[in-house]
Each structure stands twice: as structure tokens, then as C-alpha cells.
Amino acid sequence: MKYYERTKLLIELIEKKKTGGPSELAKKLQVHKRTVYRILDDLRLSSPYEIIYCKESGGYIFLEKKINR
């Protein structure tokens, strides 16, 4: 899988709330856990949403970014 395809799949998994933890997500994307963090960091820079890990659901979720005034 190429980087773009992995990023697209990651977005889909977050939207469906099916990412699981970092290790599980790395298996789904067929990459190392460190690569998962790198892709998440890139997404956080370009996304209009915050991406956080939710302990309750055991996966990553999108949140609306808060505007600092």
C-alpha cells in the first residue's frame, strides 16, 4: 500500500470508529507502529479536526478543533 492509500484507509477507519489501538492499527495498515504515529501527525497538521485517542472506545476519533480567541 502506498502512503496516500494508507492515509485514506486511516481516515475511513477513524470515521467508522474501527481503528483500535496503535498496534492493532499498524496491523490494519500493514506498517510499523511508528509509521502510524507519523501518518497521524501529518493528518493532524492538515485536517480541520483534532485526532485523539479515546480510551473509552479504544480507538482514534475526530473532534472539532476549538478556536482560540
CHARMM internal coordinates of N, CA and C (Angstrom, degrees):
IC EDIT
DIST 1 N 1 CA 1.4437
DIST 1 CA 1 C 1.5277
ANGL 1 N 1 CA 1 C 109.28
DIST 1 C 2 N 1.2894
ANGL 1 CA 1 C 2 N 115.50
DIHE 1 N 1 CA 1 C 2 N 140.43
DIST 2 N 2 CA 1.4618
ANGL 1 C 2 N 2 CA 119.90
DIHE 1 CA 1 C 2 N 2 CA 177.64
DIST 2 CA 2 C 1.5278
ANGL 2 N 2 CA 2 C 110.04
DIHE 1 C 2 N 2 CA 2 C -87.15
DIST 2 C 3 N 1.3233
ANGL 2 CA 2 C 3 N 114.80
DIHE 2 N 2 CA 2 C 3 N 164.72
DIST 3 N 3 CA 1.4649
ANGL 2 C 3 N 3 CA 121.47
DIHE 2 CA 2 C 3 N 3 CA -176.54
DIST 3 CA 3 C 1.5295
ANGL 3 N 3 CA 3 C 111.39
DIHE 2 C 3 N 3 CA 3 C -54.94
DIST 3 C 4 N 1.3253
ANGL 3 CA 3 C 4 N 116.84
DIHE 3 N 3 CA 3 C 4 N -45.89
DIST 4 N 4 CA 1.4706
ANGL 3 C 4 N 4 CA 120.67
DIHE 3 CA 3 C 4 N 4 CA -179.35
DIST 4 CA 4 C 1.5260
ANGL 4 N 4 CA 4 C 110.62
DIHE 3 C 4 N 4 CA 4 C -60.79
DIST 4 C 5 N 1.3380
ANGL 4 CA 4 C 5 N 117.13
DIHE 4 N 4 CA 4 C 5 N -43.42
DIST 5 N 5 CA 1.4659
ANGL 4 C 5 N 5 CA 120.96
DIHE 4 CA 4 C 5 N 5 CA -179.52
DIST 5 CA 5 C 1.5261
ANGL 5 N 5 CA 5 C 111.14
DIHE 4 C 5 N 5 CA 5 C -64.54
DIST 5 C 6 N 1.3335
ANGL 5 CA 5 C 6 N 116.30
DIHE 5 N 5 CA 5 C 6 N -39.67
DIST 6 N 6 CA 1.4652
ANGL 5 C 6 N 6 CA 120.22
DIHE 5 CA 5 C 6 N 6 CA 178.03
DIST 6 CA 6 C 1.5224
ANGL 6 N 6 CA 6 C 110.75
DIHE 5 C 6 N 6 CA 6 C -64.88
DIST 6 C 7 N 1.3247
ANGL 6 CA 6 C 7 N 116.31
DIHE 6 N 6 CA 6 C 7 N -42.11
DIST 7 N 7 CA 1.4600
ANGL 6 C 7 N 7 CA 120.60
DIHE 6 CA 6 C 7 N 7 CA 179.72
DIST 7 CA 7 C 1.5231
ANGL 7 N 7 CA 7 C 110.39
DIHE 6 C 7 N 7 CA 7 C -63.36
DIST 7 C 8 N 1.3184
ANGL 7 CA 7 C 8 N 116.28
DIHE 7 N 7 CA 7 C 8 N -43.98
DIST 8 N 8 CA 1.4699
ANGL 7 C 8 N 8 CA 121.17
DIHE 7 CA 7 C 8 N 8 CA 178.72
DIST 8 CA 8 C 1.5279
ANGL 8 N 8 CA 8 C 110.64
DIHE 7 C 8 N 8 CA 8 C -62.30
DIST 8 C 9 N 1.3372
ANGL 8 CA 8 C 9 N 116.85
DIHE 8 N 8 CA 8 C 9 N -43.42
DIST 9 N 9 CA 1.4605
ANGL 8 C 9 N 9 CA 120.82
DIHE 8 CA 8 C 9 N 9 CA 178.34
DIST 9 CA 9 C 1.5281
ANGL 9 N 9 CA 9 C 110.39
DIHE 8 C 9 N 9 CA 9 C -64.17
DIST 9 C 10 N 1.3145
ANGL 9 CA 9 C 10 N 117.44
DIHE 9 N 9 CA 9 C 10 N -40.17
DIST 10 N 10 CA 1.4596
ANGL 9 C 10 N 10 CA 121.23
DIHE 9 CA 9 C 10 N 10 CA 178.66
DIST 10 CA 10 C 1.5322
ANGL 10 N 10 CA 10 C 110.63
DIHE 9 C 10 N 10 CA 10 C -60.72
DIST 10 C 11 N 1.3082
ANGL 10 CA 10 C 11 N 116.98
DIHE 10 N 10 CA 10 C 11 N -44.81
DIST 11 N 11 CA 1.4703
ANGL 10 C 11 N 11 CA 120.78
DIHE 10 CA 10 C 11 N 11 CA 178.10
DIST 11 CA 11 C 1.5255
ANGL 11 N 11 CA 11 C 110.50
DIHE 10 C 11 N 11 CA 11 C -59.98
DIST 11 C 12 N 1.3322
ANGL 11 CA 11 C 12 N 116.43
DIHE 11 N 11 CA 11 C 12 N -43.88
DIST 12 N 12 CA 1.4658
ANGL 11 C 12 N 12 CA 120.27
DIHE 11 CA 11 C 12 N 12 CA 179.16
DIST 12 CA 12 C 1.5223
ANGL 12 N 12 CA 12 C 111.15
DIHE 11 C 12 N 12 CA 12 C -62.53
DIST 12 C 13 N 1.3338
ANGL 12 CA 12 C 13 N 117.12
DIHE 12 N 12 CA 12 C 13 N -42.28
DIST 13 N 13 CA 1.4608
ANGL 12 C 13 N 13 CA 121.15
DIHE 12 CA 12 C 13 N 13 CA -179.86
DIST 13 CA 13 C 1.5355
ANGL 13 N 13 CA 13 C 111.26
DIHE 12 C 13 N 13 CA 13 C -65.35
DIST 13 C 14 N 1.3324
ANGL 13 CA 13 C 14 N 116.34
DIHE 13 N 13 CA 13 C 14 N -38.85
DIST 14 N 14 CA 1.4661
ANGL 13 C 14 N 14 CA 119.72
DIHE 13 CA 13 C 14 N 14 CA 177.61
DIST 14 CA 14 C 1.5292
ANGL 14 N 14 CA 14 C 109.68
DIHE 13 C 14 N 14 CA 14 C -65.18
DIST 14 C 15 N 1.3331
ANGL 14 CA 14 C 15 N 117.24
DIHE 14 N 14 CA 14 C 15 N -45.03
DIST 15 N 15 CA 1.4592
ANGL 14 C 15 N 15 CA 120.78
DIHE 14 CA 14 C 15 N 15 CA -179.87
DIST 15 CA 15 C 1.5314
ANGL 15 N 15 CA 15 C 111.44
DIHE 14 C 15 N 15 CA 15 C -60.74
DIST 15 C 16 N 1.3354
ANGL 15 CA 15 C 16 N 116.78
DIHE 15 N 15 CA 15 C 16 N -36.74
DIST 16 N 16 CA 1.4670
ANGL 15 C 16 N 16 CA 121.47
DIHE 15 CA 15 C 16 N 16 CA -179.69
DIST 16 CA 16 C 1.5274
ANGL 16 N 16 CA 16 C 112.60
DIHE 15 C 16 N 16 CA 16 C -86.41
DIST 16 C 17 N 1.3494
ANGL 16 CA 16 C 17 N 115.52
DIHE 16 N 16 CA 16 C 17 N -3.07
DIST 17 N 17 CA 1.4706
ANGL 16 C 17 N 17 CA 122.06
DIHE 16 CA 16 C 17 N 17 CA -178.27
DIST 17 CA 17 C 1.5187
ANGL 17 N 17 CA 17 C 111.20
DIHE 16 C 17 N 17 CA 17 C 57.38
DIST 17 C 18 N 1.3481
ANGL 17 CA 17 C 18 N 115.16
DIHE 17 N 17 CA 17 C 18 N 47.46
DIST 18 N 18 CA 1.4579
ANGL 17 C 18 N 18 CA 121.09
DIHE 17 CA 17 C 18 N 18 CA -179.03
DIST 18 CA 18 C 1.5216
ANGL 18 N 18 CA 18 C 112.05
DIHE 17 C 18 N 18 CA 18 C -129.37
DIST 18 C 19 N 1.3420
ANGL 18 CA 18 C 19 N 116.93
DIHE 18 N 18 CA 18 C 19 N 34.25
DIST 19 N 19 CA 1.4651
ANGL 18 C 19 N 19 CA 118.55
DIHE 18 CA 18 C 19 N 19 CA -178.28
DIST 19 CA 19 C 1.5107
ANGL 19 N 19 CA 19 C 112.50
DIHE 18 C 19 N 19 CA 19 C -81.44
DIST 19 C 20 N 1.3359
ANGL 19 CA 19 C 20 N 116.87
DIHE 19 N 19 CA 19 C 20 N -37.12
DIST 20 N 20 CA 1.4542
ANGL 19 C 20 N 20 CA 119.77
DIHE 19 CA 19 C 20 N 20 CA -171.33
DIST 20 CA 20 C 1.5200
ANGL 20 N 20 CA 20 C 109.08
DIHE 19 C 20 N 20 CA 20 C 72.16
DIST 20 C 21 N 1.3066
ANGL 20 CA 20 C 21 N 116.62
DIHE 20 N 20 CA 20 C 21 N -169.97
DIST 21 N 21 CA 1.4582
ANGL 20 C 21 N 21 CA 121.54
DIHE 20 CA 20 C 21 N 21 CA 179.07
DIST 21 CA 21 C 1.5185
ANGL 21 N 21 CA 21 C 111.64
DIHE 20 C 21 N 21 CA 21 C -75.73
DIST 21 C 22 N 1.3301
ANGL 21 CA 21 C 22 N 117.16
DIHE 21 N 21 CA 21 C 22 N 176.74
DIST 22 N 22 CA 1.4644
ANGL 21 C 22 N 22 CA 120.63
DIHE 21 CA 21 C 22 N 22 CA -177.66
DIST 22 CA 22 C 1.5306
ANGL 22 N 22 CA 22 C 114.30
DIHE 21 C 22 N 22 CA 22 C -57.46
DIST 22 C 23 N 1.3153
ANGL 22 CA 22 C 23 N 117.77
DIHE 22 N 22 CA 22 C 23 N -40.78
DIST 23 N 23 CA 1.4753
ANGL 22 C 23 N 23 CA 120.33
DIHE 22 CA 22 C 23 N 23 CA -179.86
DIST 23 CA 23 C 1.5233
ANGL 23 N 23 CA 23 C 111.39
DIHE 22 C 23 N 23 CA 23 C -66.65
DIST 23 C 24 N 1.3263
ANGL 23 CA 23 C 24 N 115.35
DIHE 23 N 23 CA 23 C 24 N -44.66
DIST 24 N 24 CA 1.4715
ANGL 23 C 24 N 24 CA 120.28
DIHE 23 CA 23 C 24 N 24 CA 178.62
DIST 24 CA 24 C 1.5291
ANGL 24 N 24 CA 24 C 110.47
DIHE 23 C 24 N 24 CA 24 C -63.86
DIST 24 C 25 N 1.3177
ANGL 24 CA 24 C 25 N 116.29
DIHE 24 N 24 CA 24 C 25 N -41.26
DIST 25 N 25 CA 1.4621
ANGL 24 C 25 N 25 CA 121.04
DIHE 24 CA 24 C 25 N 25 CA 179.56
DIST 25 CA 25 C 1.5249
ANGL 25 N 25 CA 25 C 110.73
DIHE 24 C 25 N 25 CA 25 C -64.55
DIST 25 C 26 N 1.3181
ANGL 25 CA 25 C 26 N 117.07
DIHE 25 N 25 CA 25 C 26 N -39.37
DIST 26 N 26 CA 1.4687
ANGL 25 C 26 N 26 CA 120.80
DIHE 25 CA 25 C 26 N 26 CA 177.93
DIST 26 CA 26 C 1.5284
ANGL 26 N 26 CA 26 C 110.46
DIHE 25 C 26 N 26 CA 26 C -60.15
DIST 26 C 27 N 1.3168
ANGL 26 CA 26 C 27 N 117.10
DIHE 26 N 26 CA 26 C 27 N -40.14
DIST 27 N 27 CA 1.4704
ANGL 26 C 27 N 27 CA 120.45
DIHE 26 CA 26 C 27 N 27 CA 177.88
DIST 27 CA 27 C 1.5249
ANGL 27 N 27 CA 27 C 111.01
DIHE 26 C 27 N 27 CA 27 C -65.41
DIST 27 C 28 N 1.3302
ANGL 27 CA 27 C 28 N 116.34
DIHE 27 N 27 CA 27 C 28 N -41.93
DIST 28 N 28 CA 1.4679
ANGL 27 C 28 N 28 CA 120.09
DIHE 27 CA 27 C 28 N 28 CA -179.55
DIST 28 CA 28 C 1.5188
ANGL 28 N 28 CA 28 C 111.52
DIHE 27 C 28 N 28 CA 28 C -63.89
DIST 28 C 29 N 1.3441
ANGL 28 CA 28 C 29 N 116.40
DIHE 28 N 28 CA 28 C 29 N -36.43
DIST 29 N 29 CA 1.4669
ANGL 28 C 29 N 29 CA 120.96
DIHE 28 CA 28 C 29 N 29 CA -178.77
DIST 29 CA 29 C 1.5243
ANGL 29 N 29 CA 29 C 112.32
DIHE 28 C 29 N 29 CA 29 C -90.07
DIST 29 C 30 N 1.3324
ANGL 29 CA 29 C 30 N 116.74
DIHE 29 N 29 CA 29 C 30 N -6.21
DIST 30 N 30 CA 1.4677
ANGL 29 C 30 N 30 CA 123.21
DIHE 29 CA 29 C 30 N 30 CA -179.76
DIST 30 CA 30 C 1.5285
ANGL 30 N 30 CA 30 C 111.85
DIHE 29 C 30 N 30 CA 30 C 60.53
DIST 30 C 31 N 1.3405
ANGL 30 CA 30 C 31 N 114.76
DIHE 30 N 30 CA 30 C 31 N 47.12
DIST 31 N 31 CA 1.4625
ANGL 30 C 31 N 31 CA 121.03
DIHE 30 CA 30 C 31 N 31 CA 179.25
DIST 31 CA 31 C 1.5312
ANGL 31 N 31 CA 31 C 108.62
DIHE 30 C 31 N 31 CA 31 C -139.12
DIST 31 C 32 N 1.3220
ANGL 31 CA 31 C 32 N 115.85
DIHE 31 N 31 CA 31 C 32 N 173.98
DIST 32 N 32 CA 1.4586
ANGL 31 C 32 N 32 CA 121.28
DIHE 31 CA 31 C 32 N 32 CA 173.58
DIST 32 CA 32 C 1.5266
ANGL 32 N 32 CA 32 C 108.99
DIHE 31 C 32 N 32 CA 32 C -76.75
DIST 32 C 33 N 1.3177
ANGL 32 CA 32 C 33 N 115.37
DIHE 32 N 32 CA 32 C 33 N 157.11
DIST 33 N 33 CA 1.4631
ANGL 32 C 33 N 33 CA 120.48
DIHE 32 CA 32 C 33 N 33 CA 179.97
DIST 33 CA 33 C 1.5245
ANGL 33 N 33 CA 33 C 111.29
DIHE 32 C 33 N 33 CA 33 C -58.36
DIST 33 C 34 N 1.3168
ANGL 33 CA 33 C 34 N 117.91
DIHE 33 N 33 CA 33 C 34 N -37.51
DIST 34 N 34 CA 1.4682
ANGL 33 C 34 N 34 CA 121.56
DIHE 33 CA 33 C 34 N 34 CA 179.23
DIST 34 CA 34 C 1.5326
ANGL 34 N 34 CA 34 C 110.86
DIHE 33 C 34 N 34 CA 34 C -60.51
DIST 34 C 35 N 1.3249
ANGL 34 CA 34 C 35 N 117.35
DIHE 34 N 34 CA 34 C 35 N -37.02
DIST 35 N 35 CA 1.4644
ANGL 34 C 35 N 35 CA 121.53
DIHE 34 CA 34 C 35 N 35 CA 178.44
DIST 35 CA 35 C 1.5246
ANGL 35 N 35 CA 35 C 110.60
DIHE 34 C 35 N 35 CA 35 C -66.33
DIST 35 C 36 N 1.3221
ANGL 35 CA 35 C 36 N 116.91
DIHE 35 N 35 CA 35 C 36 N -35.32
DIST 36 N 36 CA 1.4703
ANGL 35 C 36 N 36 CA 120.80
DIHE 35 CA 35 C 36 N 36 CA 175.87
DIST 36 CA 36 C 1.5220
ANGL 36 N 36 CA 36 C 109.55
DIHE 35 C 36 N 36 CA 36 C -58.84
DIST 36 C 37 N 1.3408
ANGL 36 CA 36 C 37 N 116.34
DIHE 36 N 36 CA 36 C 37 N -47.26
DIST 37 N 37 CA 1.4669
ANGL 36 C 37 N 37 CA 120.05
DIHE 36 CA 36 C 37 N 37 CA 179.61
DIST 37 CA 37 C 1.5288
ANGL 37 N 37 CA 37 C 111.29
DIHE 36 C 37 N 37 CA 37 C -63.07
DIST 37 C 38 N 1.3123
ANGL 37 CA 37 C 38 N 117.02
DIHE 37 N 37 CA 37 C 38 N -37.03
DIST 38 N 38 CA 1.4656
ANGL 37 C 38 N 38 CA 121.11
DIHE 37 CA 37 C 38 N 38 CA 179.73
DIST 38 CA 38 C 1.5410
ANGL 38 N 38 CA 38 C 110.43
DIHE 37 C 38 N 38 CA 38 C -65.56
DIST 38 C 39 N 1.3249
ANGL 38 CA 38 C 39 N 116.65
DIHE 38 N 38 CA 38 C 39 N -44.96
DIST 39 N 39 CA 1.4631
ANGL 38 C 39 N 39 CA 120.82
DIHE 38 CA 38 C 39 N 39 CA 179.16
DIST 39 CA 39 C 1.5326
ANGL 39 N 39 CA 39 C 109.87
DIHE 38 C 39 N 39 CA 39 C -63.75
DIST 39 C 40 N 1.3418
ANGL 39 CA 39 C 40 N 116.63
DIHE 39 N 39 CA 39 C 40 N -42.91
DIST 40 N 40 CA 1.4637
ANGL 39 C 40 N 40 CA 120.28
DIHE 39 CA 39 C 40 N 40 CA 177.92
DIST 40 CA 40 C 1.5217
ANGL 40 N 40 CA 40 C 111.08
DIHE 39 C 40 N 40 CA 40 C -60.80
DIST 40 C 41 N 1.3281
ANGL 40 CA 40 C 41 N 117.33
DIHE 40 N 40 CA 40 C 41 N -42.37
DIST 41 N 41 CA 1.4687
ANGL 40 C 41 N 41 CA 120.80
DIHE 40 CA 40 C 41 N 41 CA 177.95
DIST 41 CA 41 C 1.5214
ANGL 41 N 41 CA 41 C 111.59
DIHE 40 C 41 N 41 CA 41 C -60.28
DIST 41 C 42 N 1.3364
ANGL 41 CA 41 C 42 N 116.41
DIHE 41 N 41 CA 41 C 42 N -43.40
DIST 42 N 42 CA 1.4703
ANGL 41 C 42 N 42 CA 120.49
DIHE 41 CA 41 C 42 N 42 CA 178.33
DIST 42 CA 42 C 1.5259
ANGL 42 N 42 CA 42 C 110.83
DIHE 41 C 42 N 42 CA 42 C -62.99
DIST 42 C 43 N 1.3200
ANGL 42 CA 42 C 43 N 116.29
DIHE 42 N 42 CA 42 C 43 N -42.99
DIST 43 N 43 CA 1.4707
ANGL 42 C 43 N 43 CA 120.28
DIHE 42 CA 42 C 43 N 43 CA 178.94
DIST 43 CA 43 C 1.5206
ANGL 43 N 43 CA 43 C 111.51
DIHE 42 C 43 N 43 CA 43 C -63.45
DIST 43 C 44 N 1.3113
ANGL 43 CA 43 C 44 N 116.26
DIHE 43 N 43 CA 43 C 44 N -39.68
DIST 44 N 44 CA 1.4713
ANGL 43 C 44 N 44 CA 119.87
DIHE 43 CA 43 C 44 N 44 CA -179.61
DIST 44 CA 44 C 1.5234
ANGL 44 N 44 CA 44 C 111.55
DIHE 43 C 44 N 44 CA 44 C -61.91
DIST 44 C 45 N 1.3119
ANGL 44 CA 44 C 45 N 116.74
DIHE 44 N 44 CA 44 C 45 N -33.14
DIST 45 N 45 CA 1.4651
ANGL 44 C 45 N 45 CA 120.73
DIHE 44 CA 44 C 45 N 45 CA 179.58
DIST 45 CA 45 C 1.5259
ANGL 45 N 45 CA 45 C 112.17
DIHE 44 C 45 N 45 CA 45 C -72.66
DIST 45 C 46 N 1.3205
ANGL 45 CA 45 C 46 N 117.06
DIHE 45 N 45 CA 45 C 46 N -32.58
DIST 46 N 46 CA 1.4621
ANGL 45 C 46 N 46 CA 119.81
DIHE 45 CA 45 C 46 N 46 CA -173.44
DIST 46 CA 46 C 1.5302
ANGL 46 N 46 CA 46 C 114.29
DIHE 45 C 46 N 46 CA 46 C -105.22
DIST 46 C 47 N 1.3150
ANGL 46 CA 46 C 47 N 117.68
DIHE 46 N 46 CA 46 C 47 N -10.87
DIST 47 N 47 CA 1.4576
ANGL 46 C 47 N 47 CA 120.90
DIHE 46 CA 46 C 47 N 47 CA -175.22
DIST 47 CA 47 C 1.5260
ANGL 47 N 47 CA 47 C 111.85
DIHE 46 C 47 N 47 CA 47 C -87.56
DIST 47 C 48 N 1.3328
ANGL 47 CA 47 C 48 N 116.63
DIHE 47 N 47 CA 47 C 48 N 145.89
DIST 48 N 48 CA 1.4650
ANGL 47 C 48 N 48 CA 119.77
DIHE 47 CA 47 C 48 N 48 CA 174.36
DIST 48 CA 48 C 1.5353
ANGL 48 N 48 CA 48 C 111.51
DIHE 47 C 48 N 48 CA 48 C -76.88
DIST 48 C 49 N 1.3309
ANGL 48 CA 48 C 49 N 117.05
DIHE 48 N 48 CA 48 C 49 N -1.45
DIST 49 N 49 CA 1.4596
ANGL 48 C 49 N 49 CA 122.32
DIHE 48 CA 48 C 49 N 49 CA -179.21
DIST 49 CA 49 C 1.5248
ANGL 49 N 49 CA 49 C 110.72
DIHE 48 C 49 N 49 CA 49 C -116.95
DIST 49 C 50 N 1.3309
ANGL 49 CA 49 C 50 N 115.14
DIHE 49 N 49 CA 49 C 50 N 155.40
DIST 50 N 50 CA 1.4538
ANGL 49 C 50 N 50 CA 120.16
DIHE 49 CA 49 C 50 N 50 CA 170.04
DIST 50 CA 50 C 1.5230
ANGL 50 N 50 CA 50 C 106.57
DIHE 49 C 50 N 50 CA 50 C -81.10
DIST 50 C 51 N 1.3144
ANGL 50 CA 50 C 51 N 116.78
DIHE 50 N 50 CA 50 C 51 N 146.42
DIST 51 N 51 CA 1.4556
ANGL 50 C 51 N 51 CA 121.08
DIHE 50 CA 50 C 51 N 51 CA 175.19
DIST 51 CA 51 C 1.5166
ANGL 51 N 51 CA 51 C 106.33
DIHE 50 C 51 N 51 CA 51 C -118.44
DIST 51 C 52 N 1.3339
ANGL 51 CA 51 C 52 N 115.40
DIHE 51 N 51 CA 51 C 52 N 117.76
DIST 52 N 52 CA 1.4551
ANGL 51 C 52 N 52 CA 119.35
DIHE 51 CA 51 C 52 N 52 CA -178.94
DIST 52 CA 52 C 1.5200
ANGL 52 N 52 CA 52 C 110.21
DIHE 51 C 52 N 52 CA 52 C -128.32
DIST 52 C 53 N 1.3345
ANGL 52 CA 52 C 53 N 115.31
DIHE 52 N 52 CA 52 C 53 N 161.12
DIST 53 N 53 CA 1.4506
ANGL 52 C 53 N 53 CA 120.38
DIHE 52 CA 52 C 53 N 53 CA 173.81
DIST 53 CA 53 C 1.5220
ANGL 53 N 53 CA 53 C 107.68
DIHE 52 C 53 N 53 CA 53 C -91.52
DIST 53 C 54 N 1.3092
ANGL 53 CA 53 C 54 N 117.02
DIHE 53 N 53 CA 53 C 54 N 126.17
DIST 54 N 54 CA 1.4631
ANGL 53 C 54 N 54 CA 123.03
DIHE 53 CA 53 C 54 N 54 CA -179.34
DIST 54 CA 54 C 1.5293
ANGL 54 N 54 CA 54 C 108.60
DIHE 53 C 54 N 54 CA 54 C -102.83
DIST 54 C 55 N 1.3209
ANGL 54 CA 54 C 55 N 116.18
DIHE 54 N 54 CA 54 C 55 N 114.60
DIST 55 N 55 CA 1.4612
ANGL 54 C 55 N 55 CA 120.63
DIHE 54 CA 54 C 55 N 55 CA -179.45
DIST 55 CA 55 C 1.5306
ANGL 55 N 55 CA 55 C 111.62
DIHE 54 C 55 N 55 CA 55 C -64.99
DIST 55 C 56 N 1.3233
ANGL 55 CA 55 C 56 N 116.60
DIHE 55 N 55 CA 55 C 56 N -34.31
DIST 56 N 56 CA 1.4690
ANGL 55 C 56 N 56 CA 120.47
DIHE 55 CA 55 C 56 N 56 CA -178.99
DIST 56 CA 56 C 1.5261
ANGL 56 N 56 CA 56 C 112.06
DIHE 55 C 56 N 56 CA 56 C -62.76
DIST 56 C 57 N 1.3253
ANGL 56 CA 56 C 57 N 116.27
DIHE 56 N 56 CA 56 C 57 N -45.52
DIST 57 N 57 CA 1.4633
ANGL 56 C 57 N 57 CA 119.74
DIHE 56 CA 56 C 57 N 57 CA -178.73
DIST 57 CA 57 C 1.5264
ANGL 57 N 57 CA 57 C 112.11
DIHE 56 C 57 N 57 CA 57 C -89.85
DIST 57 C 58 N 1.3316
ANGL 57 CA 57 C 58 N 116.21
DIHE 57 N 57 CA 57 C 58 N -14.88
DIST 58 N 58 CA 1.4648
ANGL 57 C 58 N 58 CA 119.80
DIHE 57 CA 57 C 58 N 58 CA 179.50
DIST 58 CA 58 C 1.5151
ANGL 58 N 58 CA 58 C 113.10
DIHE 57 C 58 N 58 CA 58 C 71.78
DIST 58 C 59 N 1.3363
ANGL 58 CA 58 C 59 N 116.18
DIHE 58 N 58 CA 58 C 59 N 31.63
DIST 59 N 59 CA 1.4598
ANGL 58 C 59 N 59 CA 120.40
DIHE 58 CA 58 C 59 N 59 CA 179.90
DIST 59 CA 59 C 1.5125
ANGL 59 N 59 CA 59 C 111.52
DIHE 58 C 59 N 59 CA 59 C -161.10
DIST 59 C 60 N 1.3281
ANGL 59 CA 59 C 60 N 114.88
DIHE 59 N 59 CA 59 C 60 N 179.94
DIST 60 N 60 CA 1.4623
ANGL 59 C 60 N 60 CA 121.21
DIHE 59 CA 59 C 60 N 60 CA -179.61
DIST 60 CA 60 C 1.5238
ANGL 60 N 60 CA 60 C 109.64
DIHE 59 C 60 N 60 CA 60 C -87.60
DIST 60 C 61 N 1.3354
ANGL 60 CA 60 C 61 N 115.05
DIHE 60 N 60 CA 60 C 61 N 146.30
DIST 61 N 61 CA 1.4664
ANGL 60 C 61 N 61 CA 120.81
DIHE 60 CA 60 C 61 N 61 CA 179.70
DIST 61 CA 61 C 1.5317
ANGL 61 N 61 CA 61 C 109.68
DIHE 60 C 61 N 61 CA 61 C -138.04
DIST 61 C 62 N 1.3287
ANGL 61 CA 61 C 62 N 114.98
DIHE 61 N 61 CA 61 C 62 N 159.52
DIST 62 N 62 CA 1.4628
ANGL 61 C 62 N 62 CA 121.84
DIHE 61 CA 61 C 62 N 62 CA 173.63
DIST 62 CA 62 C 1.5193
ANGL 62 N 62 CA 62 C 108.98
DIHE 61 C 62 N 62 CA 62 C -93.31
DIST 62 C 63 N 1.3237
ANGL 62 CA 62 C 63 N 116.56
DIHE 62 N 62 CA 62 C 63 N 138.87
DIST 63 N 63 CA 1.4634
ANGL 62 C 63 N 63 CA 123.02
DIHE 62 CA 62 C 63 N 63 CA 172.41
DIST 63 CA 63 C 1.5209
ANGL 63 N 63 CA 63 C 107.98
DIHE 62 C 63 N 63 CA 63 C -128.18
DIST 63 C 64 N 1.3149
ANGL 63 CA 63 C 64 N 116.24
DIHE 63 N 63 CA 63 C 64 N 150.46
DIST 64 N 64 CA 1.4634
ANGL 63 C 64 N 64 CA 119.51
DIHE 63 CA 63 C 64 N 64 CA 174.80
DIST 64 CA 64 C 1.5233
ANGL 64 N 64 CA 64 C 108.43
DIHE 63 C 64 N 64 CA 64 C -66.74
DIST 64 C 65 N 1.3292
ANGL 64 CA 64 C 65 N 117.33
DIHE 64 N 64 CA 64 C 65 N 136.26
DIST 65 N 65 CA 1.4508
ANGL 64 C 65 N 65 CA 120.50
DIHE 64 CA 64 C 65 N 65 CA 177.24
DIST 65 CA 65 C 1.5225
ANGL 65 N 65 CA 65 C 109.39
DIHE 64 C 65 N 65 CA 65 C -72.10
DIST 65 C 66 N 1.3064
ANGL 65 CA 65 C 66 N 114.35
DIHE 65 N 65 CA 65 C 66 N 138.26
DIST 66 N 66 CA 1.4581
ANGL 65 C 66 N 66 CA 119.22
DIHE 65 CA 65 C 66 N 66 CA 176.94
DIST 66 CA 66 C 1.5173
ANGL 66 N 66 CA 66 C 108.84
DIHE 65 C 66 N 66 CA 66 C -86.22
DIST 66 C 67 N 1.3227
ANGL 66 CA 66 C 67 N 115.00
DIHE 66 N 66 CA 66 C 67 N 137.11
DIST 67 N 67 CA 1.4595
ANGL 66 C 67 N 67 CA 120.52
DIHE 66 CA 66 C 67 N 67 CA -179.62
DIST 67 CA 67 C 1.5179
ANGL 67 N 67 CA 67 C 108.64
DIHE 66 C 67 N 67 CA 67 C -89.80
DIST 67 C 68 N 1.3245
ANGL 67 CA 67 C 68 N 116.24
DIHE 67 N 67 CA 67 C 68 N 121.40
DIST 68 N 68 CA 1.4723
ANGL 67 C 68 N 68 CA 120.43
DIHE 67 CA 67 C 68 N 68 CA 177.14
DIST 68 CA 68 C 1.5193
ANGL 68 N 68 CA 68 C 109.73
DIHE 67 C 68 N 68 CA 68 C -84.48
DIST 68 C 69 N 1.3086
ANGL 68 CA 68 C 69 N 116.40
DIHE 68 N 68 CA 68 C 69 N 127.91
DIST 69 N 69 CA 1.4583
ANGL 68 C 69 N 69 CA 119.44
DIHE 68 CA 68 C 69 N 69 CA -179.64
DIST 69 CA 69 C 1.4716
ANGL 69 N 69 CA 69 C 110.29
DIHE 68 C 69 N 69 CA 69 C -117.41
END
COOR INIT
IC SEED 1 N 1 CA 1 C
IC BUILD
